[in-house]
């Protein structure tokens, strides 16, 4: 029997098609008499032996000239010379070579000037992101020493690092993310500039900071990123709490894949220990990282459930253990236990496997409709009755609807306080 196509083959096909789309754009622009290259991260990734997922094109063609070649191109930042071109389901960002004017807001240039490839490269953030490639010949165009830094595994700002940070303060967090993701060393002048400007990160929107932290923590080198944030003095501004120098041990022990909230919880435990006031920490990080309501709830659950598993689990009854093990936060909380005490993790996992033999969350033997059909009047006590019956079912005390209904009547009489008589 033939095996189904692997998911990796689908991704490879997608990437190949994206590359073909970008190459087609470069060829069309070149045929029209313009210079055009692949630019930035896609060139970097290829030189590192990784097939890029996204491709950008930079060209000498002005926006109006790009539109002459591609009439259906969509302008998303025409004043910056940026257009989107669709090809076979892929959207390729295509931008005119440019230099940037003054940055007054620490994010956007007040104006841009269209220029050539070399000046365009020198306005970019880091040398490894300042590379171009001609996909028609394979030639690499390097004005900033990016290839040398790739070989030495060094992250270095292009030109004066103070200027690059002044232009966009978020580059300080991007530096952390890139060094962690690629396992690079941060060049000392760039690191010094980040330390000197760390306080200025407060001027960056919380949404942008949160997006960068999310990308760091969803990467397998998340612990390296956490350490770099501390080392560079950025954690105080990023998290809204004092700078700490603690090893992100539990963060580094999380297996893959892991949810964002779980990584946040591990980091909180690393920084503040198991005795942390979970509610206060979760609220503080919610504000600092602009967590969504769902992320905030998941963070609180991860903190609370993992601590409960470590402190209360052995003393809980069968029904309570089954309810917890069947709840959505359980698996992620168990990952946090694994980072704290391997033996506790093994003991809980074995217990859950044992509980699964009789079903963690079987279909309830009774419903509210069954109670009504049996003659009970709907009311607030229905939930307590059904919960009591279901707990007995989970513990194996009842196994059929008849026994369940008998217990329901008993619970109802007990709640009514009539001493159990009819």
HELIX and SHEET records of a PDB file:
HELIX    1   1 UNK A    7  UNK A   31  1                                  25    
HELIX    2   2 UNK A   41  UNK A   47  1                                   7    
HELIX    3   3 UNK A   63  UNK A   69  1                                   7    
HELIX    4   4 UNK A   78  UNK A   80  5                                   3    
HELIX    5   5 UNK A  117  UNK A  122  1                                   6    
HELIX    6   6 UNK A  127  UNK A  129  5                                   3    
HELIX    7   7 UNK A  146  UNK A  152  1                                   7    
HELIX    8   8 UNK A  161  UNK A  167  1                                   7    
HELIX    9   9 UNK A  171  UNK A  182  1                                  12    
HELIX   10  10 UNK A  188  UNK A  197  1                                  10    
HELIX   11  11 UNK A  198  UNK A  203  5                                   6    
HELIX   12  12 UNK A  206  UNK A  217  1                                  12    
HELIX   13  13 UNK A  222  UNK A  231  1                                  10    
HELIX   14  14 UNK A  235  UNK A  239  1                                   5    
HELIX   15  15 UNK A  249  UNK A  253  1                                   5    
HELIX   16  16 UNK A  260  UNK A  272  1                                  13    
HELIX   17  17 UNK A  278  UNK A  289  1                                  12    
HELIX   18  18 UNK A  293  UNK A  311  1                                  19    
HELIX   19  19 UNK A  313  UNK A  315  5                                   3    
HELIX   20  20 UNK A  318  UNK A  326  1                                   9    
HELIX   21  21 UNK A  330  UNK A  340  1                                  11    
HELIX   22  22 UNK A  342  UNK A  356  1                                  15    
HELIX   23  23 UNK A  368  UNK A  373  1                                   6    
HELIX   24  24 UNK A  381  UNK A  394  1                                  14    
HELIX   25  25 UNK A  401  UNK A  416  1                                  16    
SHEET    1   A 7 UNK A  74  UNK A  77  0                                        
SHEET    2   A 7 UNK A  82  UNK A  87 -1                                        
SHEET    3   A 7 UNK A  90  UNK A  96 -1                                        
SHEET    4   A 7 UNK A  56  UNK A  59  1                                        
SHEET    5   A 7 UNK A  36  UNK A  39 -1                                        
SHEET    6   A 7 UNK A 131  UNK A 133 -1                                        
SHEET    7   A 7 UNK A 140  UNK A 142 -1                                        
SHEET    1   B 2 UNK A  98  UNK A 100  0                                        
SHEET    2   B 2 UNK A 112  UNK A 114 -1                                        
SHEET    1   C 2 UNK A 154  UNK A 155  0                                        
SHEET    2   C 2 UNK A 185  UNK A 186  1                                        
END                                                                             
